[in-house]
Amino acid sequence: MEVLVVTGLTNRGEGWRTHREDVTPERCGMRPVYVEVSSTLNGWGLKVNGCPYHPQDQHPCSLLQREVSLQREVTPQREVTPQREVTPQNPRTSPPTQAESVRNTNKGITLSVLNQRDASLVFRKVFPLDQYWAHWIDLEWHLAQVSPGSIVVMAVSGSGVVGLRGAALHLAQLGSLLVLHLPPRALWTWVFVKGGRTISETAVLQGEATQQAHLLLPLSLLPTPESNSQLELQRWQYCASQGVMGGLCDEVTPDPLPMPSPRAVARQEALAGVPVIMTAGSRNQYLYYSLTALLAAPGAQHRNILVVLGDAPQRTTQLLRLMNVTFTTLPVHGHANNKLFHYYRSVFRLVAHKFPDAPAVILLDEDVQVSPDFFSFMSQTLWLLKTDPTLYCVNAHAPVGLKGLAYDDTRIMRGAIQVEWGYAVTLDFVREALTEWETITNPNTLFYDFWLYLNIRKGRECLFPEVSRTLHFGFGVNTDAHLKEKFFLTKPLVKRVPVELRDVGKLQLSSWQRELSLNISMASPLRGNPCRATFLPSPPFTSLYVFYYRLDIMEKGYGQPDPYQFYILAECLKTWSMSEQGHHQGVHIVRFSSNATLYLVGVPYSQYSHLRPKNLPLWDVDAVDDHELEQMTEYVNTLRGELKISNENVTLDMVVKTLSITQ
C-alpha cells in the first residue's frame, strides 16, 4: 500500500512526499543501496554511496553533484522578425548570441538512469525546461528510449517545471503522482523503475527550500539475459554501462542483432555504388535510433553505409562494432561552429578520396530519422542530378512540409534551398565545393550548409518533397527551441512505402517552368491583406490560387530577396518564414488544403512577375499604415498561440484535495 505523508507548511516552504512503505530490502529480497537526491533553486544533486559494486572507483560511492547559478525569471524565447541586414545568417539556427544563451544552461530537469543491478550511472542529461519550447519533446523522446526495469532518477533545478508541458502527462502515465500538479517554481524529485513502481517522490511546491530525498534503493537480483552467442554477450556487456538505448538494451523484447536486411526497392539499381554517409559524434543514443531506422528502410544496403566520426568516445565506437557498421574517425579541431565547419570539410574530402567514381553520395546526421520511403524516394530522383545542370542537390527533407501544409506524398518540387537533413549531391559538386573550401581563410558564415548555399550553389536549385522523408529530431549546439517546435518536430513524416512519385520527369527546368507558368496563369488571384482570417477561401472553390506581393532584391545580399517582406506574408500564412529559401525564381508554393495550391509571386524579384495582370493591385507590406500593421502583428501573435504555464496558483491544500479524490 502507498502511504502519502504531507509535511505541511513550514518556514521553508510547502512540501509533499510520497513513498512506498512496502518497498524494503527485506520484503523484496534485494540488495539495498543508499541514495540521496536533491532539488534546489541553485542546482540538483544525486549521490549513490555504499556501493561495493564499483571496486575500480577511488571512492566508496558514486558521487554526482552539480551546482549551477540560476536566474529567477523565466523568459521563454520567441523568434525575432528578420531585419534588413546584409550579413548572411543561417535561417535554420539561432543568431549567435541567442544560440549561446541556449547552450550555456544546466537548469531544468535532470534525467539520470541507473543500472538496476549495481546502481551505476548509465545516463544523465539536463533538459532546460525552464524554457517553454521544445525541450519537453526531447525529454519525452529520451524517456521512451529508457529500457524497462531501469532505475530512473529525476530532479528539478530552478524553475525547471515551466516547460514540462506534454511531458508531464507522459510522466504521469509512467507513475508520477505529483507531476501534473507542480507549479512553475516547484522543487521535485522522483525515483522510479521504468515500467514498474515508484520508489520515492517528493516536492516542495512553494518557497526556496532545499528538497532532499533519502532512500534505500532496492537492486535487482535478476541475472542478465542469457547469451547464446558472442554478439549477445557483447550486447549485454555494452548495455550494463549505457542507458537510453531503446530496443538495443530492452531485456524483454530486444532488437535483433544483427539487423535483418530489408527488402529492395523497385529501382534498386539506381542506388548501386551510392555511399550513404552518416556523420556522428558522442550522442550514441541518437545514433542508434537513426541507424536502426536507416538500416530497416527498404532499399538500404548495409555495405554502402559509412559512419564518419568526429569527437567520438569509446561508447560510440563500441556501438558501431556491435551493429557491424563500418566507420572511420576524422581529427577535429576548434570549438563549436568553427569546429563543425572544418569537420564537414574533412567529410567532403573523405568522400572525394574514398568514392571518386560514385554517381552521388547521400549524407545524413546522427539525429535524423529517415522515412521507410527514404531510399525509394532517392532511387526515383537521383538521376536528375546528372541530367539537369540547374540542380545541385536532392533533399529528402521537406522545407515547407509543415503540419497542415503537407498532403501529397507523391509530389516533388524544386527551389533555391540549402542542403538539409538527408541530402544527395554528385561527386562533381563535392569536388567543386572543395576547390573553394580548401583555400578559404575567412568564410562569410561558419554554417557549412549555408556556406554551400551562398558560395557554391551559384543559382542552382534542389529537389524536395511536399511531405518529408526525414525528421530532424535531435537537439544540438545551434538549436533554437521555439523554431524547433514550431517548424521541425511537428513536421509529418511519410510512413508508407513504396510511394510512386508523380511526374518526376517534369522536374527538369524547362518542363517545370512551362507547367508553373501555366498554373499561375490559370490561378484565381487573391486580394487584400493576407493577415486576415478570411484571406484564404474556406472551403476552396478552385484548386489553384495566386497572390502577388512586393518583393525586392536585398542590397548587398548575395542576390537574395528581402527577408522582411516575405517574413510577414509567410507568418500570416503559417508557412516557413525564417528565410526566403524554398522559392523557385521568386515563387513560393503553399498547399493550404488537400485540394488547393497557392502560388506566392514576389514582384519585381520573381521571373514570373510578368504574369500579373496590369489591373491587379500588388500587396506591399511597406505601404501598410501603422494601424493596419498593428492589427497584422496581433493576428500573427494569435497564430503563434499563447504561453500556457500550468499550475501557477496551485497550493499544497489543492494538491492534497485532488490526490485524495483520485486515490
Buried (B, 14 or more C-beta within 10 A) or exposed (E): EBEBEBBEBEEBBBBBBBBBEEBEBEEBEBBBBBBBBBBBBEBBBBBBBBBEBBEEEEEEBBBBEEEBEBEEEBEBBEBEEBEEEEEBBBBBBBEEEBBEEBEEBBBBBBBBBBBBBBBBBBBBBBBBBBBBBBBBBBBBBBBEBBBBBBBBBBBBBBBBBBBBBEBBBBBBEBBBBBBBBBBBBBBBBBBBBBEBEBBBBBBBBBBEBBBBBEBBBBBBEEEBBEEEEEEBBBBBBBBBBBBBBBBBBBBEEBBEBEBEEBEBBEBBEBBEEBBBBBBBBBBBBBBBBBBBBBBBBBBBBBEBBBBBBBBBEEBBBBBBEBBEBEBEEBEBEEEBBEBBBBBBBBBBBBBBEBBEEBBBBBBBBBBBBBBBBBBBBBBBBBBBBEEBEEBBBBBBBBBBBBEEBBBBBBBBBBBBBBBBBBBBBBBEBBEBBBEEBEEEEEBEBBBBBBBBBBBBBEEBBBBBBBBBBBBBBBBBBBBBBBBBBBBBBBBBBBEEBBBEBEEBEEBBBEEBBEEBBEBBEEBBBBEEBBBEEEBBBEEBEEEBBBBBBBBBBBEEBEEBBBBBBBBBBBBBBBBBBBBBBBBBBBBBBBBBBEEBBBBBBBBBBBBBBEBBEEEBEBBEBEEBEEEEBEBBBEBBEEEEEEEEBBBEEBBBEBBBEBBEEEE
